C-alpha cells in the first residue's frame, strides 16, 4: 500500500476506541480501471469522497458517498454520453491483528487495515464499476441507428427503406428491365 495515495486514509486519530469517528471530505483523481466495455470513469477524473470513518471493535467502519462522472457512448446511436455516478459505500476494514478477529474467522471477505492505514481505492473501484450503466443511453427515447444503412434515426424520423418480400424479388427484376418496342 502506498501511504501517499489519495485513497489511503490514516486512522491513527481514531485509536482503537469503539465509537470514535472522523469525517472524510476529499476529492481525489480517479484510478485506472474504473471502466466497462462501453462506459467508464477516465483516469484522473475528480472523484468526491464524503462520509465518515468509525472505530468499531473489529476495525474501522467506512461509510462514504462517492460521486464522479462517467463517459462513454450511447449504446443505440454511438453519440458521446456523460453520466453522473453516485455510490453509497459501507465497508468494514478489520484490524490486521489476529487477536482482534472473531474466533474461527481466519479468512474473511473484509478489507484489512495495514497498521493505521486503510486503502479505499479497491472498494471505490468495485462500487463505481458496478454502478455504471450496462446500456448507456443519450436519452431514454433514443431511436438509434438504421440497421440497414447506419443513418441516425433521430436526425430523420421519417427514414425508411423499401423492404421487398424476398418471395417477390425475382419479379422486381422484371420491373427494372427496359421495355422493348
C-alpha positions in Angstrom: 0.0 0.0 0.0 1.3 3.4 -1.0 0.7 5.8 2.0 0.9 8.8 -0.4 -2.1 7.6 -2.4 -5.0 9.9 -2.2 -7.3 6.9 -1.5 -5.3 6.0 1.6 -6.6 7.3 4.9 -4.8 7.4 8.3 -6.9 6.1 11.2 -4.4 6.9 13.9 -6.6 9.6 15.3 -9.4 7.1 15.9 -7.2 4.9 18.0 -8.8 1.6 18.8 -11.7 3.2 20.8 -15.0 1.9 19.6 -17.3 4.8 18.8 -14.6 7.3 17.8 -15.3 8.9 14.4 -13.6 11.0 11.7 -15.3 12.8 8.9 -13.9 12.4 5.4 -14.2 15.1 2.7 -11.7 14.5 -0.1 -11.6 15.0 -3.9 -9.1 12.5 -5.5 -8.2 11.6 -9.1 -9.8 8.5 -10.5 -7.5 5.5 -10.7 -7.2 3.4 -13.8 -9.6 0.5 -14.3 -12.9 2.2 -13.4 -14.4 1.1 -16.8 -16.6 -1.4 -18.5 -16.7 -2.2 -22.3 -19.0 0.8 -23.1 -18.6 3.4 -20.3 -16.2 4.3 -17.6 -14.6 7.0 -15.4 -11.5 8.3 -17.2 -8.3 8.1 -15.2 -7.6 11.4 -13.4 -11.3 12.5 -13.3 -12.4 14.0 -10.0 -13.9 11.5 -7.5 -15.5 13.1 -4.5 -15.5 11.0 -1.3 -17.6 12.3 1.6 -18.5 10.4 4.8 -17.0 9.1 7.9 -14.7 6.6 9.4 -15.9 5.0 12.7 -13.9 2.9 15.0 -15.7 -0.4 16.0 -14.5 -3.4 17.9 -13.4 -5.3 14.8 -11.8 -2.4 13.0 -12.9 0.7 11.1 -16.3 1.0 9.5 -16.1 3.3 6.4 -19.4 4.9 5.3 -19.0 7.2 2.4 -20.8 8.6 -0.6 -18.7 8.6 -3.8 -19.6 10.9 -6.7 -17.9 11.2 -10.1 -18.8 11.3 -13.8 -18.5 8.5 -16.4 -18.1 9.0 -20.1 -18.9 6.6 -22.9 -21.0 6.1 -26.0 -24.8 5.7 -26.4 -25.5 2.0 -27.0 -28.1 2.9 -29.7 -26.7 5.8 -31.7 -23.0 5.9 -30.6 -23.2 9.6 -29.5 -21.0 10.6 -26.6 -22.6 10.1 -23.2 -21.8 11.7 -19.8 -23.4 10.0 -16.9 -23.1 11.2 -13.2 -22.3 8.3 -10.9 -23.2 8.4 -7.2 -22.5 5.4 -5.0 -23.1 4.8 -1.3 -20.4 2.6 0.2 -20.1 0.9 3.5 -17.2 -1.4 4.2 -15.5 -2.8 7.3 -11.8 -2.7 7.4 -10.6 -5.2 10.0 -7.6 -4.7 12.2 -4.7 -6.8 11.0 -4.3 -8.2 14.5 -5.3 -11.9 14.8 -6.3 -11.3 18.4 -8.9 -8.7 17.3 -10.6 -11.0 14.8 -13.7 -13.0 15.9 -12.8 -16.6 16.8 -12.7 -19.1 13.9 -12.6 -16.3 11.3 -9.2 -16.7 9.9 -10.1 -15.6 6.3 -13.0 -13.2 6.0 -14.0 -11.3 2.9 -13.5 -7.9 4.7 -10.7 -5.5 3.8 -7.8 -5.2 6.2 -6.1 -2.2 7.8 -2.3 -2.1 7.3 -1.2 -0.6 10.6 -3.3 2.5 10.9 -3.8 2.9 7.2 -6.8 1.9 5.0 -6.8 1.9 1.3 -10.3 2.8 -0.1 -9.3 2.5 -3.7 -10.3 -1.2 -4.3 -13.7 -0.7 -2.6 -14.4 2.5 -4.5 -13.4 1.0 -7.9 -15.6 -2.1 -7.3 -18.6 0.0 -6.2 -18.3 2.5 -9.1 -17.8 -0.1 -11.8 -20.9 -2.0 -10.5 -22.9 1.3 -10.5 -22.1 2.1 -14.2 -25.0 1.6 -16.6 -24.8 -1.6 -18.6 -26.5 0.1 -21.5 -25.7 3.8 -21.5 -28.1 5.9 -23.5 -28.0 9.6 -24.6 -31.8 9.7 -23.8 -34.4 7.1 -22.9 -36.2 7.8 -26.3 -33.1 7.5 -28.5 -34.2 5.6 -31.6 -30.6 4.6 -32.5 -29.2 3.8 -36.0 -30.9 2.4 -39.0 -30.0 -1.3 -39.1 -29.7 -1.3 -42.9 -27.7 1.8 -43.7 -26.5 3.2 -40.3 -28.2 6.6 -40.6 -29.2 8.3 -37.3 -32.9 7.8 -36.9 -33.1 10.8 -34.5 -32.0 13.1 -37.4 -34.6 11.8 -39.8 -37.7 10.3 -38.0 -39.3 9.5 -41.4 -36.3 7.4 -42.5 -37.4 4.2 -44.2 -36.2 1.7 -46.7 -38.5 -0.1 -49.1 -38.5 -3.7 -48.0 -39.5 -6.2 -50.6 -40.7 -9.6 -49.7 -37.9 -12.0 -50.8 -40.5 -14.2 -52.5 -41.2 -11.4 -55.0 -37.6 -10.5 -55.6 -37.4 -12.3 -58.9 -40.4 -10.3 -60.2 -38.7 -7.0 -59.1 -36.0 -7.6 -61.7 -38.7 -7.7 -64.5 -39.8 -4.2 -63.5 -36.3 -2.8 -63.9 -35.7 -4.2 -67.4 -36.1 -1.8 -70.3 -39.2 -2.3 -72.4 -38.8 -3.5 -75.9 -40.6 -1.8 -78.6 
